Amino acid sequence: MEITYSFPHKLFNFTLLLWVSHFQATDQSFTNFIFGDSLVDVGNNNYLFTLSKADSSPYGIDFRPSNGQPTGRFTNGRTISDIVGEALGAKSAPTPYLEPNTEVNTIHSGINYASGSAGIFDDTGLLFIGRVPLREQVSYFEKSRGYMVRMIGENGTKEMLKKSMFTITIGSNDILNYIQPSIPFFSQDKLPIGVLQDSMVFHLTTHLKRLHELGARKFVVVGVGPLGCIPFARALNLIPAGKCSDEVNQIVRGYNMKLRHSLATLNTELGYHNTTFVYANSYDLFLKLVLNYRQFGLENADKPCCGGYFPPFTCFKAPNQNSSEAACEDRSKFVFWDAYHPTEAANLIVAKALLDGDQTVATPFNIRHLNHL
């Protein structure tokens, strides 16, 4: 009885020792820990009771790894994080944290904690019911770190995290919630715009510092894009085709300016820890794409490829439709996939710029440079 019990136990320990030794002896492939909202969610919301889901066709129609089946990505194909990861040598995209048995992927490729409708503030996205706010995403990472320590030890974990990338794409929903009309029983007194921006930056910075305490050293913090140009915001503000809501974009620009300043301060304060915070200027990149879409080979920057231009903005496949009939015929020519999210075609353009662009795109340097540090 003793032999039957102890042999598998010793065999497990021996196998684990071999696996850990192999990991420590080989070069670490690109590892990315991803935090954020629906722009980078790859399926966490599939495991929540929520109104914010992308688990049905035609979402994912152009995502090759799933053969065109929905995965939980809020677009037709790859997200910007998917594309960046591929370019930097990732063997596979980080799996969603809430997917069962996903811990084994933590060390090899990282984990994706992002959640559709989530925000910097805990109460952002409340109308959608289920979502994982940034504070909770960071708590999930803390649990993942505990798993890493059990597998490769504290020193091994620290070394791995120093080489890993931490990507944070969040803030859009906090601003979208702010600009939406008040809803009875859910509405709160709106903060002055300056206070909203300052509070967003303060809370985000607090979470970044916590990730740093847990071992993160390479950060990519993505600014909020020009929300005044997305179909939802233009419809909400009755903005004509070819135009953007400057009122909404002004809120975004003010927030991004304060975020950029805060990241510069963090680089000064924490730089001696071999820590770098890259600010990714998605606002200017995406605005340029929307205003000059034909220069990028696209043909439509007004209407969403899937779903309506007016409420309820729903992108779905009717029972008598196939997936291709539920969306525009040529997805590669549209900037917007639905009323909120870009197509894979737009994501490709933005990702390439963030990877290799100059300091107008990413500060203090681009993502490829950060990866080589």
VOPAGU-2260 file (C-alpha; in pm, 1 decimal, decimal comma):
REM VOPAGU-2260
SITE   aa  ch    i         X         Y         Z
SITE  MET   A    0       0,0       0,0       0,0
SITE  GLU   A    1     284,9     234,8      82,8
SITE  ILE   A    2     462,4     151,0    -244,0
SITE  THR   A    3     149,6     209,1    -449,5
SITE  TYR   A    4     108,4     554,6    -300,1
SITE  SER   A    5     467,4     675,7    -292,7
SITE  PHE   A    6     574,9     571,8    -642,8
SITE  PRO   A    7     332,3     799,6    -831,8
SITE  HIS   A    8     414,2    1078,7    -589,6
SITE  LYS   A    9     788,5    1043,8    -651,2
SITE  LEU   A   10     731,8    1004,1   -1023,2
SITE  PHE   A   11     533,2    1328,6   -1026,0
SITE  ASN   A   12     807,8    1510,2    -837,8
SITE  PHE   A   13    1073,7    1372,6   -1073,9
SITE  THR   A   14     871,3    1476,9   -1379,9
SITE  LEU   A   15     811,3    1823,6   -1231,6
SITE  LEU   A   16    1184,0    1859,3   -1157,9
SITE  LEU   A   17    1269,9    1772,0   -1518,5
SITE  TRP   A   18    1010,4    2020,0   -1648,1
SITE  VAL   A   19    1134,7    2303,3   -1424,9
SITE  SER   A   20    1497,4    2231,5   -1518,5
SITE  HIS   A   21    1402,7    2240,7   -1885,8
SITE  PHE   A   22    1226,6    2574,3   -1841,5
SITE  GLN   A   23    1520,9    2727,9   -1658,7
SITE  ALA   A   24    1771,3    2597,9   -1912,6
SITE  THR   A   25    1591,5    2721,4   -2223,8
SITE  ASP   A   26    1517,9    3072,1   -2343,0
SITE  GLN   A   27    1181,0    3202,5   -2238,8
SITE  SER   A   28     947,1    3257,7   -2531,5
SITE  PHE   A   29     741,4    3576,4   -2548,5
SITE  THR   A   30     515,5    3590,2   -2244,9
SITE  ASN   A   31     241,8    3848,0   -2206,9
SITE  PHE   A   32       5,1    3917,3   -1919,5
SITE  ILE   A   33    -291,0    4109,0   -2058,9
SITE  PHE   A   34    -531,2    4328,8   -1863,2
SITE  GLY   A   35    -816,6    4534,9   -1999,9
SITE  ASP   A   36   -1159,3    4545,3   -2157,9
SITE  SER   A   37   -1333,7    4408,0   -2467,9
SITE  LEU   A   38   -1062,2    4541,5   -2698,9
SITE  VAL   A   39    -837,6    4261,6   -2569,7
SITE  ASP   A   40   -1078,7    4012,8   -2407,1
SITE  VAL   A   41   -1027,9    3666,9   -2560,0
SITE  GLY   A   42   -1305,7    3482,4   -2381,5
SITE  ASN   A   43   -1318,4    3559,7   -2009,2
SITE  ASN   A   44   -1673,1    3689,0   -2041,2
SITE  ASN   A   45   -1778,5    3352,6   -2186,1
SITE  TYR   A   46   -1758,9    3224,9   -1828,1
SITE  LEU   A   47   -1963,4    3505,2   -1671,7
SITE  PHE   A   48   -2333,9    3577,7   -1647,0
SITE  THR   A   49   -2317,1    3896,4   -1851,8
SITE  LEU   A   50   -2482,0    4088,4   -2132,9
SITE  SER   A   51   -2135,8    4167,1   -2271,2
SITE  LYS   A   52   -2042,3    3859,7   -2473,7
SITE  ALA   A   53   -1893,1    3776,6   -2811,0
SITE  ASP   A   54   -1950,6    3402,3   -2804,5
SITE  SER   A   55   -2179,8    3374,3   -3105,6
SITE  SER   A   56   -2142,4    3416,5   -3480,7
SITE  PRO   A   57   -2037,6    3618,5   -3669,6
SITE  TYR   A   58   -1780,5    3719,4   -3402,8
SITE  GLY   A   59   -1455,5    3541,2   -3482,4
SITE  ILE   A   60   -1551,4    3470,6   -3842,9
SITE  ASP   A   61   -1195,6    3545,7   -3961,8
SITE  PHE   A   62   -1009,1    3399,7   -3662,8
SITE  ARG   A   63    -808,3    3116,8   -3817,9
SITE  PRO   A   64    -703,5    2925,0   -3503,6
SITE  SER   A   65   -1072,9    2857,3   -3430,5
SITE  ASN   A   66   -1165,8    2799,4   -3796,5
SITE  GLY   A   67   -1394,3    3100,5   -3787,6
SITE  GLN   A   68   -1581,4    3000,7   -3472,6
SITE  PRO   A   69   -1639,6    3262,6   -3198,5
SITE  THR   A   70   -1388,0    3257,9   -2914,4
SITE  GLY   A   71   -1504,6    3555,7   -2709,4
SITE  ARG   A   72   -1301,0    3813,0   -2903,2
SITE  PHE   A   73   -1508,8    4122,9   -2975,7
SITE  THR   A   74   -1402,2    4143,9   -3338,5
SITE  ASN   A   75   -1399,7    3939,1   -3657,4
SITE  GLY   A   76   -1042,3    3816,0   -3616,1
SITE  ARG   A   77    -736,3    3895,5   -3408,9
SITE  THR   A   78    -702,0    4162,7   -3143,2
SITE  ILE   A   79    -405,1    4401,1   -3133,4
SITE  SER   A   80    -253,2    4192,4   -2853,6
SITE  ASP   A   81    -284,8    3876,7   -3067,0
SITE  ILE   A   82    -103,0    4045,9   -3355,3
SITE  VAL   A   83     172,4    4194,0   -3138,0
SITE  GLY   A   84     229,1    3858,5   -2969,6
SITE  GLU   A   85     264,7    3679,0   -3301,7
SITE  ALA   A   86     514,7    3937,9   -3424,6
SITE  LEU   A   87     728,0    3895,8   -3111,4
SITE  GLY   A   88     740,5    3518,3   -3128,8
SITE  ALA   A   89     456,3    3402,7   -2906,0
SITE  LYS   A   90     387,1    3033,2   -2960,0
SITE  SER   A   91      21,9    3088,3   -2875,9
SITE  ALA   A   92    -203,6    3366,8   -2749,8
SITE  PRO   A   93    -245,5    3389,4   -2371,5
SITE  THR   A   94    -556,5    3198,1   -2269,6
SITE  PRO   A   95    -840,1    3358,6   -2070,8
SITE  TYR   A   96    -789,9    3333,5   -1695,6
SITE  LEU   A   97   -1144,9    3210,3   -1633,5
SITE  GLU   A   98   -1110,5    2919,6   -1876,9
SITE  PRO   A   99   -1082,4    2592,0   -1682,2
SITE  ASN   A  100    -733,5    2444,7   -1638,3
SITE  THR   A  101    -563,9    2749,7   -1785,0
SITE  GLU   A  102    -292,0    2772,9   -1515,5
SITE  VAL   A  103     -58,8    2539,8   -1703,2
SITE  ASN   A  104     -18,4    2805,5   -1973,6
SITE  THR   A  105      91,1    3075,7   -1729,0
SITE  ILE   A  106     463,5    3020,5   -1761,1
SITE  HIS   A  107     473,7    2940,8   -2133,5
SITE  SER   A  108     263,1    3221,3   -2279,4
SITE  GLY   A  109     110,4    3430,7   -2000,4
SITE  ILE   A  110    -255,8    3480,4   -1916,7
SITE  ASN   A  111    -528,2    3713,0   -2041,1
SITE  TYR   A  112    -737,7    3868,8   -1762,4
SITE  ALA   A  113    -929,5    4120,9   -1978,1
SITE  SER   A  114   -1305,6    4142,6   -1956,8
SITE  GLY   A  115   -1559,6    4303,6   -2187,0
SITE  SER   A  116   -1739,9    4609,3   -2038,0
SITE  ALA   A  117   -1483,0    4632,1   -1755,7
SITE  GLY   A  118   -1322,3    4956,3   -1650,2
SITE  ILE   A  119   -1073,3    5117,1   -1418,3
SITE  PHE   A  120   -1357,5    5189,1   -1174,7
SITE  ASP   A  121   -1528,1    4893,2   -1009,0
SITE  ASP   A  122   -1877,9    5010,1   -1099,3
SITE  THR   A  123   -1805,9    5071,8   -1468,5
SITE  GLY   A  124   -2017,9    4841,8   -1686,0
SITE  LEU   A  125   -2269,4    4774,4   -1408,9
SITE  LEU   A  126   -2556,4    4759,7   -1660,1
SITE  PHE   A  127   -2396,3    4459,2   -1829,2
SITE  ILE   A  128   -2406,4    4270,9   -1496,6
SITE  GLY   A  129   -2101,7    4040,7   -1507,1
SITE  ARG   A  130   -1751,2    4173,5   -1580,1
SITE  VAL   A  131   -1408,4    4171,4   -1416,6
SITE  PRO   A  132   -1295,0    4521,8   -1311,4
SITE  LEU   A  133    -924,3    4603,4   -1328,1
SITE  ARG   A  134    -881,2    4571,4    -952,0
SITE  GLU   A  135   -1008,2    4212,7    -968,8
SITE  GLN   A  136    -792,4    4137,9   -1275,1
SITE  VAL   A  137    -484,1    4236,4   -1076,9
SITE  SER   A  138    -601,0    4010,9    -791,6
SITE  TYR   A  139    -631,2    3725,2   -1040,5
SITE  PHE   A  140    -272,3    3785,8   -1149,7
SITE  GLU   A  141    -164,4    3764,3    -786,7
SITE  LYS   A  142    -316,4    3414,1    -778,2
SITE  SER   A  143    -138,5    3325,5   -1102,0
SITE  ARG   A  144     186,3    3441,7    -948,0
SITE  GLY   A  145     126,4    3206,0    -656,5
SITE  TYR   A  146      97,6    2920,0    -904,9
SITE  MET   A  147     425,5    3023,5   -1070,1
SITE  VAL   A  148     603,7    3026,9    -734,2
SITE  ARG   A  149     479,9    2674,7    -663,4
SITE  MET   A  150     607,6    2557,5   -1001,1
SITE  ILE   A  151     943,3    2734,1   -1044,4
SITE  GLY   A  152    1010,0    2895,9    -707,6
SITE  GLU   A  153    1025,4    3258,6    -599,4
SITE  ASN   A  154    1354,2    3335,9    -774,1
SITE  GLY   A  155    1245,4    3162,6   -1094,6
SITE  THR   A  156     919,7    3357,9   -1088,7
SITE  LYS   A  157    1096,9    3690,8   -1041,0
SITE  GLU   A  158    1332,8    3619,0   -1331,5
SITE  MET   A  159    1046,3    3516,3   -1556,0
SITE  LEU   A  160     833,6    3819,4   -1474,0
SITE  LYS   A  161    1126,7    4055,7   -1539,0
SITE  LYS   A  162    1130,7    3932,3   -1899,8
SITE  SER   A  163     752,3    3920,7   -1945,1
SITE  MET   A  164     537,4    4195,7   -2088,1
SITE  PHE   A  165     239,0    4344,6   -1906,4
SITE  THR   A  166     -16,0    4503,5   -2137,1
SITE  ILE   A  167    -296,0    4721,3   -1998,9
SITE  THR   A  168    -572,9    4839,0   -2233,5
SITE  ILE   A  169    -850,6    4997,1   -2031,6
SITE  GLY   A  170   -1037,9    5323,6   -1970,7
SITE  SER   A  171   -1273,0    5336,7   -2270,5
SITE  ASN   A  172   -1572,5    5204,0   -2080,0
SITE  ASP   A  173   -1521,8    5448,3   -1793,3
SITE  ILE   A  174   -1553,9    5735,5   -2040,4
SITE  LEU   A  175   -1835,0    5573,3   -2241,4
SITE  ASN   A  176   -2032,4    5525,8   -1919,2
SITE  TYR   A  177   -1974,8    5893,0   -1839,8
SITE  ILE   A  178   -2106,6    6024,2   -2173,1
SITE  GLN   A  179   -2413,3    5801,1   -2189,1
SITE  PRO   A  180   -2752,9    5943,2   -2089,2
SITE  SER   A  181   -2844,5    5880,7   -1728,1
SITE  ILE   A  182   -3061,9    5574,8   -1661,5
SITE  PRO   A  183   -3313,5    5578,7   -1373,9
SITE  PHE   A  184   -3204,0    5382,9   -1064,2
SITE  PHE   A  185   -2853,7    5338,8   -1209,2
SITE  SER   A  186   -2751,3    5699,2   -1256,5
SITE  GLN   A  187   -2515,8    5885,2   -1028,8
SITE  ASP   A  188   -2423,2    6248,7   -1011,1
SITE  LYS   A  189   -2159,5    6304,0   -1276,3
SITE  LEU   A  190   -1817,4    6419,6   -1167,6
SITE  PRO   A  191   -1665,5    6727,4   -1329,1
SITE  ILE   A  192   -1465,6    6610,1   -1631,4
SITE  GLY   A  193   -1131,3    6704,4   -1474,2
SITE  VAL   A  194   -1211,7    6507,1   -1160,2
SITE  LEU   A  195   -1314,2    6205,1   -1369,0
SITE  GLN   A  196    -983,6    6212,0   -1557,4
SITE  ASP   A  197    -775,8    6257,8   -1242,8
SITE  SER   A  198    -959,9    5976,7   -1065,4
SITE  MET   A  199    -910,5    5739,1   -1359,5
SITE  VAL   A  200    -538,3    5811,6   -1369,6
SITE  PHE   A  201    -502,6    5778,6    -992,0
SITE  HIS   A  202    -675,2    5439,9    -976,7
SITE  LEU   A  203    -493,3    5304,8   -1282,7
SITE  THR   A  204    -158,2    5417,9   -1143,3
SITE  THR   A  205    -237,0    5244,2    -814,1
SITE  HIS   A  206    -294,8    4916,0    -999,4
SITE  LEU   A  207      23,9    4958,8   -1203,3
SITE  LYS   A  208     223,9    5006,8    -885,0
SITE  ARG   A  209      70,6    4690,7    -740,8
SITE  LEU   A  210     173,1    4493,3   -1050,6
SITE  HIS   A  211     522,9    4634,8   -1008,5
SITE  GLU   A  212     529,6    4515,5    -647,4
SITE  LEU   A  213     435,4    4169,4    -775,1
SITE  GLY   A  214     730,1    4164,7   -1015,0
SITE  ALA   A  215     619,3    4331,6   -1338,8
SITE  ARG   A  216     895,3    4534,1   -1508,4
SITE  LYS   A  217     793,8    4580,1   -1874,3
SITE  PHE   A  218     465,2    4767,4   -1911,4
SITE  VAL   A  219     268,2    4872,1   -2218,0
SITE  VAL   A  220     -12,4    5105,9   -2113,7
SITE  VAL   A  221    -248,1    5184,5   -2400,9
SITE  GLY   A  222    -419,0    5523,1   -2404,2
SITE  VAL   A  223    -789,1    5550,6   -2481,4
SITE  GLY   A  224    -869,7    5581,1   -2851,4
SITE  PRO   A  225   -1083,7    5853,1   -3015,7
SITE  LEU   A  226   -1417,6    5736,6   -2876,8
SITE  GLY   A  227   -1592,3    6030,1   -3043,3
SITE  CYS   A  228   -1533,5    5854,1   -3376,7
SITE  ILE   A  229   -1682,7    5513,4   -3299,0
SITE  PRO   A  230   -2030,5    5448,3   -3448,4
SITE  PHE   A  231   -2191,1    5427,1   -3103,7
SITE  ALA   A  232   -2071,1    5771,6   -2989,4
SITE  ARG   A  233   -2147,1    5934,4   -3325,3
SITE  ALA   A  234   -2502,1    5798,1   -3319,8
SITE  LEU   A  235   -2546,7    5902,9   -2958,2
SITE  ASN   A  236   -2443,3    6260,1   -3041,8
SITE  LEU   A  237   -2608,2    6271,6   -3387,5
SITE  ILE   A  238   -2274,4    6330,5   -3559,9
SITE  PRO   A  239   -2291,4    6319,5   -3943,2
SITE  ALA   A  240   -2090,5    6075,8   -4154,0
SITE  GLY   A  241   -1722,5    6160,4   -4183,6
SITE  LYS   A  242   -1719,3    6355,8   -3856,6
SITE  CYS   A  243   -1635,6    6274,3   -3494,0
SITE  SER   A  244   -1772,0    6408,3   -3167,6
SITE  ASP   A  245   -1512,3    6661,7   -3058,1
SITE  GLU   A  246   -1683,2    6689,4   -2719,3
SITE  VAL   A  247   -1617,9    6321,4   -2647,6
SITE  ASN   A  248   -1269,7    6327,2   -2797,6
SITE  GLN   A  249   -1179,2    6627,1   -2583,5
SITE  ILE   A  250   -1251,7    6422,5   -2269,8
SITE  VAL   A  251   -1032,5    6142,6   -2404,1
SITE  ARG   A  252    -746,0    6375,1   -2496,7
SITE  GLY   A  253    -744,5    6529,5   -2149,8
SITE  TYR   A  254    -733,8    6188,0   -1986,2
SITE  ASN   A  255    -457,0    6062,2   -2215,3
SITE  MET   A  256    -244,9    6370,1   -2147,9
SITE  LYS   A  257    -270,8    6314,4   -1772,4
SITE  LEU   A  258    -202,5    5940,9   -1811,0
SITE  ARG   A  259     107,5    6007,5   -2019,7
SITE  HIS   A  260     239,5    6248,0   -1756,2
SITE  SER   A  261     173,4    5993,7   -1480,5
SITE  LEU   A  262     362,3    5721,6   -1669,5
SITE  ALA   A  263     657,9    5956,5   -1721,2
SITE  THR   A  264     661,6    6011,0   -1343,5
SITE  LEU   A  265     652,4    5635,5   -1281,6
SITE  ASN   A  266     946,5    5588,6   -1518,2
SITE  THR   A  267    1142,0    5841,8   -1312,7
SITE  GLU   A  268    1040,0    5694,1    -977,5
SITE  LEU   A  269    1079,2    5324,9   -1065,0
SITE  GLY   A  270    1333,3    5332,2   -1347,4
SITE  TYR   A  271    1613,6    5230,0   -1113,0
SITE  HIS   A  272    1431,5    4895,4   -1076,9
SITE  ASN   A  273    1490,4    4832,3   -1449,9
SITE  THR   A  274    1125,7    4916,2   -1500,3
SITE  THR   A  275     979,8    5077,3   -1811,8
SITE  PHE   A  276     627,9    5205,5   -1873,3
SITE  VAL   A  277     559,7    5249,9   -2245,4
SITE  TYR   A  278     269,9    5478,5   -2330,1
SITE  ALA   A  279      97,8    5354,6   -2646,9
SITE  ASN   A  280     -63,4    5647,6   -2828,8
SITE  SER   A  281    -363,9    5467,5   -2973,2
SITE  TYR   A  282    -558,7    5795,0   -2992,7
SITE  ASP   A  283    -351,5    5960,0   -3266,1
SITE  LEU   A  284    -299,4    5630,2   -3447,2
SITE  PHE   A  285    -666,7    5548,0   -3467,5
SITE  LEU   A  286    -776,2    5904,1   -3541,0
SITE  LYS   A  287    -538,0    5913,4   -3836,1
SITE  LEU   A  288    -681,2    5583,6   -3956,2
SITE  VAL   A  289   -1043,1    5703,6   -3929,6
SITE  LEU   A  290    -978,2    6036,2   -4103,0
SITE  ASN   A  291    -750,5    5895,5   -4375,0
SITE  TYR   A  292    -882,0    5541,5   -4410,1
SITE  ARG   A  293    -842,8    5529,6   -4789,3
SITE  GLN   A  294    -468,7    5588,9   -4753,7
SITE  PHE   A  295    -456,5    5262,2   -4560,8
SITE  GLY   A  296    -649,6    5067,8   -4825,0
SITE  LEU   A  297    -982,0    5074,2   -4638,8
SITE  GLU   A  298   -1316,1    5187,8   -4779,5
SITE  ASN   A  299   -1548,6    5257,2   -4486,7
SITE  ALA   A  300   -1481,8    5437,0   -4157,1
SITE  ASP   A  301   -1841,2    5529,8   -4074,3
SITE  LYS   A  302   -2063,1    5223,2   -4057,4
SITE  PRO   A  303   -1993,9    4909,0   -3858,2
SITE  CYS   A  304   -1935,6    4594,8   -4063,2
SITE  CYS   A  305   -2175,3    4404,8   -3837,5
SITE  GLY   A  306   -2483,9    4532,3   -3657,8
SITE  GLY   A  307   -2682,3    4851,5   -3677,3
SITE  TYR   A  308   -2567,4    5210,2   -3692,3
SITE  PHE   A  309   -2844,9    5302,5   -3448,0
SITE  PRO   A  310   -2962,3    5145,7   -3118,4
SITE  PRO   A  311   -2948,2    4868,2   -3015,3
SITE  PHE   A  312   -2626,8    4833,0   -3224,8
SITE  THR   A  313   -2653,2    4453,6   -3206,3
SITE  CYS   A  314   -2417,4    4233,2   -3405,8
SITE  PHE   A  315   -2563,0    3883,5   -3436,1
SITE  LYS   A  316   -2652,3    3609,2   -3682,0
SITE  ALA   A  317   -3023,0    3549,5   -3738,4
SITE  PRO   A  318   -3144,6    3185,6   -3730,2
SITE  ASN   A  319   -3187,9    3177,5   -4108,1
SITE  GLN   A  320   -2851,3    3340,1   -4185,7
SITE  ASN   A  321   -2501,5    3204,7   -4223,9
SITE  SER   A  322   -2215,4    3392,7   -4058,3
SITE  SER   A  323   -2099,6    3571,4   -4372,6
SITE  GLU   A  324   -2448,5    3709,1   -4438,2
SITE  ALA   A  325   -2465,9    3863,2   -4089,9
SITE  ALA   A  326   -2169,9    4092,4   -4157,8
SITE  CYS   A  327   -2040,6    4306,0   -4443,5
SITE  GLU   A  328   -1911,1    4119,2   -4746,0
SITE  ASP   A  329   -1549,1    4240,7   -4730,2
SITE  ARG   A  330   -1441,1    4276,5   -4369,6
SITE  SER   A  331   -1090,6    4377,2   -4475,9
SITE  LYS   A  332   -1221,3    4713,3   -4601,6
SITE  PHE   A  333   -1396,8    4833,5   -4283,4
SITE  VAL   A  334   -1247,0    5021,7   -3990,5
SITE  PHE   A  335   -1522,9    4919,8   -3746,8
SITE  TRP   A  336   -1641,0    4565,9   -3686,6
SITE  ASP   A  337   -1938,9    4664,0   -3469,3
SITE  ALA   A  338   -2052,2    4988,8   -3310,7
SITE  TYR   A  339   -1769,5    4979,2   -3055,5
SITE  HIS   A  340   -1478,1    4770,2   -3181,9
SITE  PRO   A  341   -1233,1    4779,6   -3474,1
SITE  THR   A  342   -1194,7    4508,2   -3735,5
SITE  GLU   A  343    -888,2    4288,0   -3761,1
SITE  ALA   A  344    -786,9    4502,2   -4060,7
SITE  ALA   A  345    -775,8    4813,2   -3839,5
SITE  ASN   A  346    -605,7    4620,0   -3559,0
SITE  LEU   A  347    -329,6    4512,0   -3798,2
SITE  ILE   A  348    -252,8    4872,2   -3893,0
SITE  VAL   A  349    -243,3    4992,3   -3531,7
SITE  ALA   A  350     -43,4    4691,8   -3408,1
SITE  LYS   A  351     226,0    4738,7   -3672,9
SITE  ALA   A  352     267,3    5103,4   -3573,9
SITE  LEU   A  353     290,1    5021,0   -3202,1
SITE  LEU   A  354     549,7    4754,6   -3274,5
SITE  ASP   A  355     784,9    4961,3   -3487,8
SITE  GLY   A  356     671,8    5324,0   -3471,9
SITE  ASP   A  357     860,5    5629,2   -3348,9
SITE  GLN   A  358     807,4    5831,5   -3030,7
SITE  THR   A  359     490,9    5994,0   -3164,7
SITE  VAL   A  360     337,7    5645,3   -3148,7
SITE  ALA   A  361     494,8    5499,9   -2835,1
SITE  THR   A  362     690,4    5671,5   -2558,3
SITE  PRO   A  363     974,7    5637,7   -2460,6
SITE  PHE   A  364    1008,9    5376,3   -2738,0
SITE  ASN   A  365     809,1    5117,0   -2929,3
SITE  ILE   A  366     699,0    4772,4   -2816,5
SITE  ARG   A  367     960,7    4580,5   -3012,8
SITE  HIS   A  368    1234,9    4783,0   -2841,7
SITE  LEU   A  369    1077,3    4716,0   -2501,4
SITE  ASN   A  370    1070,8    4344,2   -2574,7
SITE  HIS   A  371    1444,4    4344,0   -2648,9
SITE  LEU   A  372    1537,7    4501,3   -2314,7
